[in-house]
Amino acid sequence: MQQWDVIVIGAGAAGLFCAIEAAKRGRKTLVLDNGKRIGRKILMSGGGRCNFTNMYASPANFLSQNKHFCKSALSRYTQWDFLALVQQYQIPYHEKTLGQLFCDNSAKDIVDMLQQECDKAGVQIALQQEIQTVTFNDGQYQLQTNGLSRSCQSLVVASGGLSLPNLGATAFGFQLAEQFGLKVLPVRAGLVPLTWQPDDKAVYEEISGVSLPVTAEANDVVFPEDMLFTHRGLSGPAILQVSSFWQPGDEVVVNLSPQQSVQDFLSEAQQKHPEQELKTALSRLLPKRLVEKLLEQNLLTNQPLKALNAKSSQRIAGLLHHFVFKPNGTEGYRTAEVTLGGVDTDELSSKTMEAKKQPGLYFIGEVVDVTGWLGGYNFQWAWSSGWVAGQYC
Ligand SMILES: Cc1cc2nc3c(=O)[nH]c(=O)nc-3n(C[C@H](O)[C@H](O)[C@H](O)COP(=O)(O)OP(=O)(O)OC[C@H]3O[C@@H](n4cnc5c(N)ncnc54)[C@H](O)[C@@H]3O)c2cc1C
């Protein structure tokens, strides 16, 4: 039987970060992962450039049944702390938009940095491990993997959520929490494209690829970003953001012209170019293919601008500022960036991430019911929750 102080399950962002901190404290630390390499999600994140944090990260950017839970970890290991580490490794980075920090070159820079930190601290990593059973006896956790028995004092679960099952995602963490009597809140896909109802699909799939800046709203939460028409539905950052707030049956309301009042635009265009057709004028405001689609669907009527009266301008403005879409569903875990819900934060100490009723058992990262917006917030939660657990496990 191999004896360890700390075993961390999951060599993702949270697990590696926790292991580094634990090993720095002199704890004999092992990380187990079911994959062939560490940090697989980091490698493919941010389009291969890893949006590793956000300069404006604050508790307001996270969803959780207890919105206060994340405050302690986020304040004790902040985005500036992680950025200092990135700078120490001289990893080139840039702000893309809205405080989102990306690697200039490749997400591999972040994984290499974590590997070096693991090596420096003496963290051991075992890959391609299938964990068969976990038991708890006399203050020790016993793990059976690939015919090997290991035991540890502290067991840290950092096995992530359910998104991207083909990248090794499993329900392991949720099942282990339940095995030890901890409550797990219902899970669902977040930061995920929304799909059309069949009738809408037939109409809008033809304009897939069209993208425009919008504000999108679901359940009174509004995000100003880009939206993309796809073959299956709507995507793009604005839609991914609202998807985390959307529940089946809800509508999504999209303002297709958030920066310009359509009524002002039309009245000015009418004065300057009275003979111009509505289609030509609106194509200066919105992508032409979208305008053509709205005309084809008789949602707009093409006519010279001089023929528009106050009522028809108001109706057009209403349509474009208030484009209502009732999604059929989401694309699910296959494309979702995160899993909402998970281990109930009421079961955990926000200071240490340890289970209140199960000494030595810790949950960190995405497996916990804390989910960030799109924009580097999810990695910041992984770093922060991993770091705090690493101080105590
Ligand atoms: C395509 C994509 C792009 C993303 N881009 C960004 C981004 O740019 N910025 C951002 O902030 N967030 C991004 N995210 C979200 C972010 O990747 C996650 O929130 C973050 O990786 C969670 O870290 P974690 O350590 O908790 O879990 P993970 O990174 O998922 O790591 C969990 C690890 O546990 C392993 N594991 C699972 N089950 C078992 C088991 N039974 N036994 C052993 N090992 C197991 C997994 O193989 C995995 O290696 C993205 C997500 C996706 C899917």
The ligand as an SDF file (V2000), in Angstrom:
LIG
                    3D

 53 58  0  0  0  0  0  0  0  0999 V2000
  -13.7240   24.2390  -24.8250 C   0  0  0  0  0  0  0  0  0  0  0  0
  -13.5610   24.9220  -23.5060 C   0  0  0  0  0  0  0  0  0  0  0  0
  -12.9120   26.1410  -23.4440 C   0  0  0  0  0  0  0  0  0  0  0  0
  -12.7980   26.8130  -22.2170 C   0  0  0  0  0  0  0  0  0  0  0  0
  -12.1410   28.0150  -22.1810 N   0  0  0  0  0  0  0  0  0  0  0  0
  -12.0110   28.6560  -21.0010 C   0  0  0  0  0  0  0  0  0  0  0  0
  -11.2620   29.8620  -20.9150 C   0  0  0  0  0  0  0  0  0  0  0  0
  -10.6420   30.3120  -21.8960 O   0  0  0  0  0  0  0  0  0  0  0  0
  -11.2120   30.5050  -19.7130 N   0  0  0  0  0  0  0  0  0  0  0  0
  -11.8330   30.0000  -18.5720 C   0  0  0  0  0  0  0  0  0  0  0  0
  -11.7390   30.6170  -17.5080 O   0  0  0  0  0  0  0  0  0  0  0  0
  -12.4840   28.8220  -18.6220 N   0  0  0  0  0  0  0  0  0  0  0  0
  -12.5790   28.1450  -19.7950 C   0  0  0  0  0  0  0  0  0  0  0  0
  -13.2420   26.9530  -19.8330 N   0  0  0  0  0  0  0  0  0  0  0  0
  -13.7340   26.3740  -18.5540 C   0  0  0  0  0  0  0  0  0  0  0  0
  -12.5380   25.7520  -17.8000 C   0  0  0  0  0  0  0  0  0  0  0  0
  -11.8090   24.9310  -18.6990 O   0  0  0  0  0  0  0  0  0  0  0  0
  -12.9920   24.9240  -16.6100 C   0  0  0  0  0  0  0  0  0  0  0  0
  -13.8660   25.6760  -15.8030 O   0  0  0  0  0  0  0  0  0  0  0  0
  -11.7890   24.4840  -15.7830 C   0  0  0  0  0  0  0  0  0  0  0  0
  -10.9440   23.6900  -16.5950 O   0  0  0  0  0  0  0  0  0  0  0  0
  -12.2140   23.7080  -14.5600 C   0  0  0  0  0  0  0  0  0  0  0  0
  -11.0470   23.2480  -13.9190 O   0  0  0  0  0  0  0  0  0  0  0  0
  -11.0760   21.9450  -13.0130 P   0  0  0  0  0  0  0  0  0  0  0  0
   -9.6570   21.7250  -12.6290 O   0  0  0  0  0  0  0  0  0  0  0  0
  -12.1020   22.0820  -11.9660 O   0  0  0  0  0  0  0  0  0  0  0  0
  -11.5800   20.7810  -13.9760 O   0  0  0  0  0  0  0  0  0  0  0  0
  -10.9400   20.1930  -15.3210 P   0  0  0  0  0  0  0  0  0  0  0  0
  -10.0460   21.1780  -15.9580 O   0  0  0  0  0  0  0  0  0  0  0  0
  -12.0870   19.6660  -16.0890 O   0  0  0  0  0  0  0  0  0  0  0  0
  -10.0310   18.9940  -14.8120 O   0  0  0  0  0  0  0  0  0  0  0  0
  -10.5750   17.8200  -14.2720 C   0  0  0  0  0  0  0  0  0  0  0  0
   -9.6220   16.6890  -14.5110 C   0  0  0  0  0  0  0  0  0  0  0  0
  -10.1030   15.5520  -13.8240 O   0  0  0  0  0  0  0  0  0  0  0  0
   -9.9770   14.4220  -14.6590 C   0  0  0  0  0  0  0  0  0  0  0  0
  -10.9700   13.4320  -14.2560 N   0  0  0  0  0  0  0  0  0  0  0  0
  -12.3240   13.4740  -14.4210 C   0  0  0  0  0  0  0  0  0  0  0  0
  -12.8780   12.3570  -13.9340 N   0  0  0  0  0  0  0  0  0  0  0  0
  -11.8710   11.6010  -13.4410 C   0  0  0  0  0  0  0  0  0  0  0  0
  -11.8130   10.3130  -12.8400 C   0  0  0  0  0  0  0  0  0  0  0  0
  -12.9130    9.5940  -12.6270 N   0  0  0  0  0  0  0  0  0  0  0  0
  -10.6040    9.8310  -12.4830 N   0  0  0  0  0  0  0  0  0  0  0  0
   -9.4740   10.5180  -12.7000 C   0  0  0  0  0  0  0  0  0  0  0  0
   -9.4700   11.7390  -13.2700 N   0  0  0  0  0  0  0  0  0  0  0  0
  -10.6450   12.2670  -13.6410 C   0  0  0  0  0  0  0  0  0  0  0  0
  -10.2200   14.9680  -16.0490 C   0  0  0  0  0  0  0  0  0  0  0  0
   -9.6730   14.1460  -17.0490 O   0  0  0  0  0  0  0  0  0  0  0  0
   -9.5100   16.3050  -15.9780 C   0  0  0  0  0  0  0  0  0  0  0  0
   -8.1600   16.2030  -16.3290 O   0  0  0  0  0  0  0  0  0  0  0  0
  -13.3490   26.2500  -21.0430 C   0  0  0  0  0  0  0  0  0  0  0  0
  -13.9750   25.0080  -21.1050 C   0  0  0  0  0  0  0  0  0  0  0  0
  -14.0830   24.3420  -22.3140 C   0  0  0  0  0  0  0  0  0  0  0  0
  -14.7620   23.0070  -22.3420 C   0  0  0  0  0  0  0  0  0  0  0  0
  1  2  1  0
  2  3  1  0
  2 52  2  0
  3  4  2  0
  4  5  1  0
  4 50  1  0
  5  6  2  0
  6  7  1  0
  6 13  1  0
  7  8  2  0
  7  9  1  0
  9 10  1  0
 10 11  2  0
 10 12  1  0
 12 13  2  0
 13 14  1  0
 14 15  1  0
 14 50  1  0
 15 16  1  0
 16 17  1  0
 16 18  1  0
 18 19  1  0
 18 20  1  0
 20 21  1  0
 20 22  1  0
 22 23  1  0
 23 24  1  0
 24 25  2  0
 24 26  1  0
 24 27  1  0
 27 28  1  0
 28 29  2  0
 28 30  1  0
 28 31  1  0
 31 32  1  0
 32 33  1  0
 33 34  1  0
 33 48  1  0
 34 35  1  0
 35 36  1  0
 35 46  1  0
 36 37  1  0
 36 45  1  0
 37 38  2  0
 38 39  1  0
 39 40  1  0
 39 45  2  0
 40 41  1  0
 40 42  2  0
 42 43  1  0
 43 44  2  0
 44 45  1  0
 46 47  1  0
 46 48  1  0
 48 49  1  0
 50 51  2  0
 51 52  1  0
 52 53  1  0
M  END
$$$$
